Amino acid sequence: MSLQSSSSDNPESQSPATGGNGARNKGNGTVSSNMRLKLKPSKEHEPDDYEDMELEYSAALLSSLEMYLPSNMLNDPRQQKAKFMQDILTKYLPPGERRRAIKHREYRQKIISNYQPQNRELYTIDPTKFFVPAFLKAINDNTEQSFRRIVSEPSPGIFVFEMLQKDFCEALLEEIENFEKWVTEAKFRIMRPNTMNKYGAVLDDFGFETMLDKLMEGFIRPLSRVFFAEVGGSTLDSHHGFVVEYGQDRDVDLGFHVDDSEVTLNVCLGKQFSGGELFFRGTRCEKHVNTGTQSEEIFDYSHAPGQAVLHRGRHRHGSRATTSGHRINLLLWCRSSVFREMKRYQKDFPSWCGECNREKKERQRSSIATRLDMFRRESESTA
């Protein structure tokens, strides 16, 4: 079957647009297009604060990205660094998307200015109230061993663990209901999470952006650094956070697709429901996204409230029909601008693509068989 691309503002199936002319002005000179981000961060560098600047992207994103600037740029004026980083980020916006991004910021500001939250404590991350103790201890210990104690890996590249407390899930569900009530009463037309879901809401749009940034940076990135280093897991620096709703009078299922993320967090919030299993069918690069599935890549996952599943965005998946009740899930698409920039210069096959690995093994087997055949022929000719 052919995959759909599940996207928000930035379809992963499209090739990154080359924004600008590949050069950056710096004082009276020019920085050539071959200047690009470093693979490893400058850990000793203290990044600038961009909160007081008028930007096209979040100030937190630029502060995070600054750690990966070329060493000779780290002490440049903020304005020059901000322009360079925003030029890089703009490469991943299709033509016309910048205007759309500006309109979206205006749309978001209108919501935040008028919507009155019901549970304001949710908008600032509180680890002891959000997370179950075992998850929080593993994050605080911050070792691969502590992470592996709390996760299971029922299928390669799919990690499952208990994450959110019941009270937090219920409070977030109340907040979502309150937001939907406000939308109905205000007759406000909201943007849905992506091109495939007709129900649900973008949490960033009604005030959760900072909280979700902290969630990604402090609690998802440590796990991704261990389990998904090969797809930028240690350099996650932006996100798209949203909730989806399934059941009667909501979305029923979700087609086979890949996410516009490097790493995806999917946590069930509730409520009572039947069905809705996620089905996974192997990780693929852009070239092989519609290739067949091997038997060992087939895995179905059943949701449970508070339980999280963490996987690569390129891990093909879909959702079976929710046959009864009402299911709401929190999703966080975590992205790495560093990985996306570096991927443009990749010449070798991606090690995480199941089909690339299969083709490599097939070439190796074929090469060995050819050599053995040549050896056999030489032996026969000299006999």
N, C-alpha and C positions, 0 to 999 in steps of 0.2 A: 504494500500500500504506500501511497505517496504521503510524505509528511507535510503538515502545515507548520508555518512558523508562528509561534505564539510570541507576540511582541507588544510593547507598550508604545514608546515613541521611536524605537530604534531597532527595526527588524534585523536579527542576527543573520538572516539568510542573505541580506544585501551586502555587497562589497562596501567597505568603508569609503566614504567620499574623501577626496583629497581637497581639504579646505585651504583656501588662500593660494598663494603662488609658491609656497615652499620656502619662503625666506622670512626672516624677522628683522625688523629694524632695531638697532641697538645704538643709541646715541647717534653719532654721525656715520656709523658703519652698518654692516649687515651680517647677520648670522646665517650661514648657508643651510640648505635643507638637510644636510647630512648630520646635523646636530639632533640627537634624540635622547630619550630618557635612558638612564642606567638600569641594568637588570637588578642590581642590589642597592638598597638605600644607604644614604650617608647617615648612619645611626647616631653619630655624635653631633649632627647638625640640628640646630633648633629652628624650626620653620617659622616664617612670619605669620602674623594674624591678619586675615583679609576681611574680617567682619565689617569694617567701616568702609569698604570699597564697593562701588557699583559694579557687579559682576554678572556674567551670563551663567555662571555655574556656582554651586555652593562654596562658601568660604572654607568650610571644613574639608571639602574635596581638594581644593588647591593647597591647603596646608599639608594634607597627607601626601599629595603628589610631589610637593616641593622636595621631599626627601630623595626623589629619584632624578632630580635635575643633574645635568652634567656638572662636575665639580667646579668648573670655572664660572658657573652661573649662580652658585649658591649665595654669593654676597652681592649680587646685582640689586638694584632698586626694586621694590615690590612691584611697581607698575610694569616694569619690563618682564619680571618673572611671571606675573599674572597673565600678561599678554601671550607669552610663549606657551604657558600651560593651557590656556584657553584655546589657542590655535591648534594644539595637539588634540584636545577634546573635540573640537569642531570637526576634525577629520572623520569622526564617526557619525556625524549627522548627515543624512541624505540631503540633496539640494532642497532648499525651502524650509528645512526643519528648524533653522534658527528663528525664523519669524514665528513659527508655530510654538517654539519654546518660550518666546517672549509673551505670546498670548496666554500660554499656560501659566506663567508666573502671575500674570494679572488675574487669571481665573482663580488660582490658589489664594491670592491675597484677598479676593472678594469673599471666599469661604471663611478664611481665618478671621476676617474682620466682623463677620456676622454670626457665625456659629458659636453657640455657648456649650462648652463641654459639660458632660454630666459627672465624669470621674477624672478630675484634673490630675490626680496623682499618677495616672497612667502615662502622662506626657513627659515625665522625668523618670529615667530608669532607676529602679530600686531593686537591686539583685536579690535581697533577702525576701522580698514580697513577690517577685516575679518568678523565680526559678526554684525547682526542687533542690533540696540540700545536696544530693549526690552530684548533680550537674554543677552546682556552684563550687563545690569542693574541688572537682576535677579542673575547673577553669582556674581557680586560685592556685592549685598545685602547678598547673601549666607545664605538664610533661606528657610525652607521648604515652607513657605507661598509665598515667591518671586518666587520659582520654579513653584509652582502650578498655579500661575497667568499666566504663559506663556505657559504651556503645557495643552494638552487635553489627556484624556485616553479613546479612543473610544472602547477599549476592555481591559480586565484586563491584566496588565503587558506590555502594548504597549503605549508608550508615544510619542506624536507628537508635534512638535514646529517649529516655524520659527527660522533659525539659521544663515545662511550665506548670506552675501550681494551679490547682482547681479554682481558687478564688480569683486569681489573675485572669484566667480564661473567662470566667463568668462576668467579671467587671468589664473586660474588653467587649464581650458580646453585648452587654448593656450599652456601652458607648456606641457600638455600631448601630444598634436599634435606635438610639437617641439621634444619631446622625441621619439615619434614614427617615425618621419622623420629621426632622427639621427640613430635609430635602423635599418631602411631600408637602408640608405646610407652606414652605416658602416658594413652592413650585419652581425649584431650582434644578436645572438640568445638569447632572454630573457626568464626568468622564468615567468610563468603566476601566477596569484594570488593564485590559489588553484587547486585542482584536478578536479573541475567541470567547471571552466571557461576557454575557449580556447582563449579569448581575454581579454585585460586589462593589467595592469602593477602594480607591487609592488612599491608603492611610497617610501618606506624605501630604496629600492635598488638604487634609483638615487638622494639621498640626503635629503629626507624629514624626516628621522628618528627623529632627535632632535625636529623639529617643531611638529611632531605628538605626541612625548612624552609630550611636553608642553600642547598640546591640550587635551590629556587624563588627565594629572595630574591637570591642572588648570580649565578645563571647562567640562569634562565628569565625572570625579570622584566626584565632589561635587553633581551632580545630582544622580549618582549611589549610593552614600552614603545614600541618602534619599529613592530612589525608589527600589534599589536592594541590600540592606544590607545583606539579607539572602544568597546571592550567591557571597559574597566578594566584593560588590560594593564599600566599603570604603577602600579596600586594593588593588585596581587595580595598577599593577606595571609594566606591559609590554604590548606590542600591536603588531598587524600585520595590517599595513595600505596599502590599495590598491584601485585602481579604476577598475570598470568593465564596459564593453561596450556591448550594445544590439542594434539590428536593422539589416538592410540589410548588408550582408557580415560581420556580427558580430555574437555573440551569440544571439539566438532568445529568449530562456527562460531558466529557471533554475529549476532543479528537487527538489522535496520535501527533506529537509535535516535539520540538526542542525549545528550550527557553532562551531568552536573550540575556544570558548570565554566564559567568564562569562557574559559580557555585549557587545552588538553590537550596534554601531552607523552607520546608513545608511542615507546618504544625497544625494539627486538628485542634480547634477550640471547642467543638461540640456541634450540635446538641445530640438528641437521640436520632439515630438513622440506621438504615440497612443499606448494604451495597456501597458503591462509591470507591471500590478498590483502585489503587494506582497499578497500572501494568507497565513494566519496564522492558525495553527491548534493545539494550546495548548502546554504547557510546559511539558517536560518529563525528568525523570532521565534515566540513561543508561538502567536500567532494563525494563522500560516501553516505550522505544523510538518508538516501532512499534505497540503500542496499538491503539485502535480506538479513534475517535474524538467525543467529546460530542457536542451537538448543540450549547451550549453557548460558545464554544471555536472557532467557525468558524468566521473569520474576514478577509476581503479584504481591502487592503490599496492602494490608488492611489498616485503615486509620483507627486511632484511639485518642480520645481527648487528652491533651497535654503532651502527647508523644510526637517527637520530631523525626523527620527523615531528611537527610542531607545528601545531596548528589550533585554531580556535574550538570551544568546547564545543557550540555550537549548530549546528555544521557536521554535517549528517546523514550518518551512515556506518554501516557494518556490516562483518563479516568473513566472507569466503568459507570454505568447508570446508578444513581442513588435511588433505590427502589421504594423507599419509604422514609418518612421523617424529614429532617432538615439538618444539613451538614454545613458548617462554616470553617474555613481553613485560613490561617495566616500564612502568607508567602513573602519571602524576602529574596529577590533576585540580587545577588551580590556580584559586582563587576570589578574588573581590574583594568584600568586604562593602560598600565604598564604592560600587561600581558597582551592586550590588543595591539599596542604599538609594536611590541617585539614580534608578534605573530606575522606582521607584514614582511619581516625579513627572514622568516623561517624557510629553510631550503630542504631540510630533512622531513620525513613523514612524522606526524604527531604521534608520540608514543602512547597516548591515551585513546586513540581511535581503534576500535576493535577490528574494523575491516582493513586498515593500514597494517596492523600487526599480522592479520591473517595473510595478506598478500606478501608481506615480508617473509613469513615462514614458508609460504608456498614457493617463493623465489629461491630460498635457501635449499628447500627439498629438491627443487628442480635442478639447481646447480650441482648438488651432491650426486643426484642421479646421473647427470650428464658426465661428471667426472668419473664415476664408477663405470659408466658405459665405455668411455674412452679408454680407461684402464683395461677393461675386459677385451676390447678390440685389439689393443696393443699386445696384450698377453697372447691372444689367439694368433696374431700375425707372426709372433716370434716363436711360436710353438713348433 
